[in-house]
Amino acid sequence: MKGQNVSVAKAKKAISDFKKATGLPQGVAELSVFYCEEALRLLSWCSMDDEGYYAALVHMFEQAQIAVERLPASERASFYQRLDPLRSAAGNLAWGVKDAFEEPWCSRVE
């Protein structure tokens, strides 16, 4: 479990470092969405009982939406198309992840 939290911290730091170094909103959006996609892919392959990991995923899903909102309107659709199916996939997870995904999605996208 501890190794998983270290991996989450490293991934979040990499995104933060990229944001500080480049400030490129499209790159931040790409990394944030990719993090969510890969975290959900991992969780669909192997389950884990680590509330911190799920909380980090929920936080990153919200951060990904914020990053996408900062893009010009013409660039948002492709990112939303990648994030939308993750909401359904979250229904297979524990810790109320799907509900936590729905709240910011509904307030921002729908």
C-alpha positions as CSV (number, residue, x, y, z in Angstrom):
1,M,0.0,0.0,0.0
2,K,2.8,2.4,0.9
3,G,4.4,2.0,-2.6
4,Q,1.1,2.9,-4.2
5,N,0.9,6.2,-2.3
6,V,4.5,6.9,-3.4
7,S,3.5,6.3,-7.0
8,V,0.6,8.6,-6.7
9,A,2.7,11.3,-5.2
10,K,5.3,10.9,-7.9
11,A,2.7,11.2,-10.7
12,K,1.1,14.3,-9.1
13,K,4.6,15.9,-8.7
14,A,5.4,15.2,-12.3
15,I,2.2,17.0,-13.4
16,S,2.9,19.9,-11.0
17,D,6.5,20.2,-12.2
18,F,5.4,20.2,-15.8
19,K,2.9,22.9,-15.1
20,K,5.5,25.1,-13.3
21,A,8.1,24.5,-16.0
22,T,6.0,25.1,-19.1
23,G,2.7,26.5,-18.1
24,L,1.2,24.9,-21.2
25,P,-2.5,24.4,-20.4
26,Q,-2.9,21.7,-23.1
27,G,0.0,19.7,-21.7
28,V,-1.4,19.9,-18.2
29,A,-4.8,18.8,-19.4
30,E,-3.2,15.9,-21.3
31,L,-1.2,14.7,-18.3
32,S,-4.1,15.0,-15.9
33,V,-6.5,13.1,-18.2
34,F,-3.9,10.5,-18.9
35,Y,-3.3,10.0,-15.1
36,C,-7.1,9.4,-14.7
37,E,-7.2,7.0,-17.6
38,E,-4.2,5.0,-16.4
39,A,-5.3,4.9,-12.8
40,L,-8.7,3.6,-13.8
41,R,-7.1,1.0,-16.1
42,L,-5.0,-0.2,-13.2
43,L,-7.9,-0.4,-10.9
44,S,-10.0,-2.4,-13.4
45,W,-7.1,-4.9,-13.7
46,C,-6.3,-5.2,-10.0
47,S,-8.4,-4.1,-7.1
48,M,-7.0,-2.5,-4.1
49,D,-8.2,-1.4,-0.7
50,D,-6.5,2.0,-0.3
51,E,-8.8,4.9,0.4
52,G,-5.9,7.3,-0.3
53,Y,-5.4,6.0,-3.8
54,Y,-9.1,6.5,-4.6
55,A,-9.1,10.0,-3.0
56,A,-6.1,10.9,-5.2
57,L,-7.9,9.7,-8.3
58,V,-11.1,11.7,-7.4
59,H,-8.9,14.8,-6.8
60,M,-7.1,14.3,-10.1
61,F,-10.4,13.8,-12.0
62,E,-11.5,17.2,-10.8
63,Q,-8.1,18.8,-11.5
64,A,-8.3,17.3,-15.1
65,Q,-11.7,19.0,-15.6
66,I,-10.3,22.3,-14.3
67,A,-7.3,22.0,-16.7
68,V,-9.6,21.3,-19.6
69,E,-11.8,24.3,-18.7
70,R,-8.7,26.5,-19.0
71,L,-8.3,25.5,-22.7
72,P,-9.9,27.4,-25.5
73,A,-13.4,26.1,-26.2
74,S,-12.3,24.6,-29.5
75,E,-9.8,22.3,-27.7
76,R,-12.0,20.9,-24.9
77,A,-14.2,18.4,-26.7
78,S,-11.6,15.7,-27.2
79,F,-10.6,15.8,-23.5
80,Y,-14.2,15.6,-22.4
81,Q,-14.7,12.6,-24.7
82,R,-11.9,10.9,-22.9
83,L,-13.1,11.8,-19.4
84,D,-16.7,11.0,-19.9
85,P,-16.3,7.2,-20.2
86,L,-14.2,7.2,-17.0
87,R,-17.3,8.2,-15.1
88,S,-19.0,4.9,-16.1
89,A,-15.9,2.9,-15.4
90,A,-15.8,4.4,-11.9
91,G,-19.0,2.6,-11.2
92,N,-17.0,-0.6,-10.8
93,L,-14.9,0.9,-8.0
94,A,-15.4,1.1,-4.3
95,W,-15.2,4.1,-2.0
96,G,-17.9,6.1,-3.8
97,V,-15.7,7.1,-6.6
98,K,-18.5,7.2,-9.2
99,D,-20.5,9.6,-7.1
100,A,-17.4,11.7,-6.4
101,F,-16.8,11.9,-10.2
102,E,-20.4,12.8,-11.0
103,E,-20.6,15.9,-8.7
104,P,-17.9,18.0,-10.4
105,W,-18.8,16.7,-13.8
106,C,-22.4,17.7,-13.5
107,S,-21.5,21.2,-12.2
108,R,-18.9,21.8,-14.9
109,V,-19.8,19.9,-18.1
110,E,-23.5,19.1,-18.1
